[in-house]
Each structure stands twice: as structure tokens, then as C-alpha cells.
Amino acid sequence: MGGWTRRGLAGLAAVFLLGCGIAAAAEQPKEIRIDWATYNPVSMVLKQKGLLEKEFAKDGISITWVQSAGSNKALEFLNAGSLDFGSTAGSAALVAKINGNPIKSIYVYSRPEWTALVTAKDSKIASVADLKGKRVAVTRGTDPHIFLVRALLGAGLTDKDITPVLLQHADGKAALIRGDVDAWAGLDPMMAQAEVEEGAKLFYRKADANTWGILNVREQFLKDNPEIVRRVLATYEVARKDALANYDDLKKTFIAVTKLPGTVVDKQLKERTELTHSRIGAPQRESILAAGLALQQAGVVDAKVDVKATLDALIDDQVPLPTN
């Protein structure tokens, strides 16, 4: 053992263990990066009430909020590592997973009817079949995009039968109102605003083809910080239950953030948003799987992809949620 004594070895071991403890403590994140979105009302309550800030103040962990303008943006941020948690539609998360985005879907924040196919009030378009040869605004990689693909498939068409005009949701709405496009794969609250203020028509609706509002986390963040993820979801539950129990407060928060009139907010939140779910279970799996298989049938997803296996790899329903 050369010049090492038992006492010396014990001291070295103690220093080593102390060093390991310091290293482990240093690995705790200094911030949690999470998105908010107008298509995720619960996230707006969470942000407005500072619930996550209160939960993690004692740990010295700060909360960084990033707005997602659509599922596509949330997924881009997650893939780039600039978000830890991101709000998307279930179908969009599945397509992202198929394309290699390292995420896990862990929570349901809403059951929405947030998309439909929309046209201007004076348009002669009355059915999906009428879209043949028309210009349609759409945001690729989102539930409205997937909704459009499935609607075309149901009418015996594909995206090659239309001219897709790729715009972010708000720009798609503006293009429709200006007359730059013939139709738009809409998203609330912009869709509700176009309906209420501009007389826009939702000429094709199918509620069960809207996939669920899903919260996703980066796989590595979940692996490294399972307890933090559990606490984030527990805090999300507080916000969801608050939103469910206090509609007037939810509406005020929504108006304060979006500057939209109450009639528009009521249309989105009262008529087309259900906040009674939180766990990812069979209904969510079935809805997302149906969307994935339809996209595969339409040729958007490669025929070689095992959609069900990818869905199983996407969903992590083991993070515990509060029972009361």
C-alpha cells in the first residue's frame, strides 16, 4: 500500500464521497424552461399565478417562460434543447417522435376542438372536395395540418390536389381575411376571432379528429430529473383544477394576455375546450394512434414506420399525479 495508512485512505474516501455529493448537487438544474401558449389555457393560469415560481423558489430554481406559437414551434424548441417542457397536440408530438425528436408525452392539459377548416364569409367553398385546386393556409407539423391531411384523405384528395401556403397560425388567419388564400386550417383563438369578428365560416368540423392537448418533456430532462418532473406535473394539476373551478378568472387571464374580446374567448374556452382530463390513457392513445395511421395512409408517414411502437415509446404515463 506504499505510504497510505488506513486513516489516510478513510480520509481520501471521505473527500471523494463529499466531492461526489457536491457534483450531484451541482447537477440540479438552475432553471426550468417551460412554454405557454394561447392554445393551452392551463399554461396561462400557471404562468399568471406564478405557481411554478413558488414551488421551486426553495430550491433556487428559476422558471423561464417561452411562448409557443404552435405545436411546431414547441417541438422545435424541445428538439433544440431550449425548452424542457412544451405544449403540443398529441398527433404533432407523435410525428415529431417518428422524426427523431427525443421527447416523452406525460400529461393532458385539454381536450379541445381547436381546429377546423375555415373560409371567408362570402366564399363558395362548402366542402372538403371544394378545396381541389385551391390555396390553403396551414402550419406544417401541427394538429391543424394533420387535420387538413386527414380531411383531404376522407374526400379522396391529397395535399397535391391543393396549394398549401405554409404560414404560422396567426399569419394564416390574416391571409384568409385579406383574401390571399381560399381556406385556412385554423387554430383557436385566432379561428374563434375570425369567426366572431370577420364572419369566417368553419365549413368542415370533426371534433374527434382534434387530438388532445399534450404536455411533453425532453427525454434527457425526465431521465435526469424525475422528481422535478413530478413536481411540475403536480403544479400543473393545481393550475388545471383552478382553471376548471374558476372560469371567470380563467377568462380574465386569457383576455389580459391575448387582448381578445370576451365573445371570442368564450367561444374558444366555453364551446371548444374541455379541461377535465390530466392522465394519458386509452382515449388519448387511440386518438393519437388513429391520426398517425391516417397520416401513414396519406403517405405523410413512411409505410415502414411502426406507428404503434413509436406511440408506445412517446408516452410515459408513469410520472405520478396527485390523487385528490
Secondary structure, DSSP 8 states (H G I E B T S, - for coil): -TT--HHHHHHHHHHHHHHHHHHHHHTS-SEEEEEEBTTBHHHHHHHHTTHHHHHHGGGT-EEEEEE-SSHHHHHHHHHHTS-SEEEEEHHHHHHHHHTT--EEEEEEEEEE----EEE-TT----SGGGGTT-EEEE-TTSHHHHHHHHHHHHTT--GGGSEEEE--HHHHHHHHHHTSSSEEE--TTHHHHHHHHH--EEEE--GGGS--EEEEEEHHHHHH-HHHHHHHHHHHHHHHHHHHH-HHHHHHHHHHHH---HHHHHIIIIISEE----S--HHHHHHHHHHHHHHHHTTSS-TT--HHHHHHHHB---S-----
